[in-house]
Amino acid sequence: MRDEPAEPSSDIRERVKQARFIQHERLAKHNVFTNSEMSSRLIKEFCPLNEAGTKLLEQAIKTKHLSARAYTRVLKISRTIADLAGVGMIKPEHLLEALQYRPITVEL
């Protein structure tokens, strides 16, 4: 059970508006307006990882058997999570959150 109150929807709305503004400012000159539209080249430019993030993602690729498509989706989602947090660099916690959104596959 959470002891802290939930974030008001008005605050969430403002964070989303700010994140969309950040994305627009970052990507508009490339005729792209959201992180989900980024090409591989733009992902390389705008989704750099530090050493800890790189190791974490490499481990996830091996253990979760991520495809190239899944890898790029995780990076795009991580970039969005970082934007929502108002930080410029994707941190390991952003990658971990993005990886949590991956569907769980069960082999029968």
Order of alpha helices (4+ residues) and beta strands (2+ residues): alpha-alpha-alpha-alpha-alpha
